[in-house]
Amino acid sequence: MDGELNQLKYTDIHNDVVRSIVETGPNYYIALITAFAFTLICFFFPWFYQLYYGIGAAGMNHPGVWGTYLASFIFWIGLSHSGTLLSCVLHITNSSWRKAMYRSAEAMTLFSLVVAAIMVMVHVGRPWFIHWAAPYPNQMEMWPNFRSPLLFDVMAITTYLTGSTIFIYMGSIPDFAAVRDRTQGWRNTMYSLMSLGWRGTDTEWHRLHWAYTFLAVLIIPLAVSVHSIVSWDFAMSIVPALHQTIFAPYFVVGAIYSGTAGIVTVMFVLRKFMDFGQYITELHFDNLGKLLLVLSLLWTYINIVEVFTGFYSGASGEIEALNYRLFGFYAPLYWEMIAFCAIAPLLCAFKSFRTSFVPMLVLSIAINIGMYTERFLIVATSLSRQYLPDAWGLYVPSAVEISILLGTFALFTTLFLLFVKVFPSVSMYEVKETMESPKKSTPAASEGSPA
Amino acid sequence: MTSFVVGLFGDPESALAAAGSIQTANLGTPELMSPVPMEGVEEVLGEKKSVIKRFSLFGAIFGGVSGFLLAAITAVLYAHPTGGRPIITFPPYLIITYELTILFGIVFTVIGFFVSARLPNGLWTAWWKQDENRPYVPEAAVDKFAVSVSCASNENVQQAETILRTAGAEEVRDLTEEN
């Protein structure tokens, strides 16, 4: 990457990123309108239908009272994990390869969190009472139970959403200022406000460096806590196959794993459709491929441990739940998950695979299909096989639930398409930092240079 | 009348050298503007200290105390005894404490950044216009390195311009502002 970047000048990256914001072709509008139309048709219409007819429109019923809505919630929270977390870790470890891709990865975090939060509202059935989860004085003298993992979730996700929003915004201030100077009309007004009058002085850079580093240090443990807490929504229950101590690290590893795969998908799209091939290179895919390989091995290990401890416990409830997951009604989904998340990523052991863009895209999508399946299996198979056989039952999602699940992807795509036209999707100043700084020009050289 | 003399340089080393010369000539503390963070600024202009860490620490402590008190006082005011267990239960409340420690740590870090970087700049004077008492050159956001110095007299302006040109400034601008 360095070799390619060193052939570029500061003005090249500046022009490329500003162009990606201000120049909009018809393909972009077609993509945006399509994504928005899918969001309306697949997400909002079914949701309104469910609001009108009641939560019975979803396939959730006893014993499967948790369904794809919660599976989607975990999936999107998980997808949010690698963006900001990876960005923070790589910032603190001063990894220069992060700089071209982190802005989009952080945006992925932000929009995944937004989608996840909306999924909670879809799940609860009566979202107009969602504010009851917040601690505020009210005439009902109703206060949330601070001992409940569900309230831990509210606090953790609120904090993570706030932290991620602030983190991406703070890192973008210098770039907003750079875009401000190149735009006119409403765009100029918008970027002037968003850049807060940034001038790029030595004091401002110094303060930004410290603030950004402190934020990174604060957000890393926060990100780990968020998915641990999401896992406790399940692990704190006494349902067989859910009541497990390994759930917190299992969820955290799974979240980073699916998030990293999500970054590969987003990087491919940016490279292909936003013409950022000079900045998002084979090096990024190579490094992300190595990370995917390590995470897949960790994830596989935790899965093996989960199965082994379940069988070794000798508890009939645990063994029944595991048997059901591995060989029961949902078994094809389980083995699909193993194929996509444990076996297919082994291809990342080969450099030729890691540096091939289309195969990496296919793998990243396969991993996230597998990871969605994992979340569905956690929710569906566990509730289907609890202690008493007369409480056993199947959960099959309804058309409304499947439509809303597909709609979440359209919603995410819509938000991301809006993002690339507002935020510089590649960090200009950080990519410039990785480039060779301009050298003092000799008189002969300066004579020939453009004004 | 306050004049700001700004020199534009094509490379960071020349800009730093010019800033050092301005300071040595006692023309005031120069300000550097650049498209990327510059290395070696503190060696030339002296060590910079920021209060951000104090804001972060205060925010974290404030958030932690608030988080625990929120959960504990709620439990006491709206008691919900469960199986003879304590009303104030530390393990779950530590999670609330932890989350609010981080939340307020983040929020106060941002406040500390705004205070110490003196941002927003100019919003209060004319909404989306830059504060005209703080010089700005758009080229410094792209590929130029600018050195700015505030001069109280014409003599100082001329002296600053000479230093900047000698250091290799590609262009020197006189941004004069009537106060």
Interface residues (C-beta under 8 A of the other chain):
Chain A: K9 Y10 T11 H14 P135 E141 W143 P144 N145 F146 R147 S148 L151 F152 M155 A156 T158 T159 T162 G163 I166 M170 I173 P174 A177 A178 D181 N188 T189 S192 L193 L196 G197 W198 R199 G200 T201 D202 T203 E204 W205 H206 R207 L208 H209 W210 A211 F214 L215 L218 I219 P221 L222 S225 I229 M428 Y429 K432 E433 S437 P438 K439 K440 S441 S446
Chain B: G10 D11 P12 E13 S14 E31 L32 M33 S34 P35 V36 P37 M38 V41 L45 K48 S50 I52 K53 S56 A60 G67 L70 A71 T74 A75 L77 Y78 H80 T82 T89 P92 Y93 I95 I96 Y98 E99 L100 I102 L103 G105 I106 V107 T109 V110 G112 F113 F114 S116 A117 R118 L119 P120 N121 G122 L123 W127 W128 K129 Q130 D131 R134 P135 Y136 P138 A140 A141 V142 D143 G168 E170
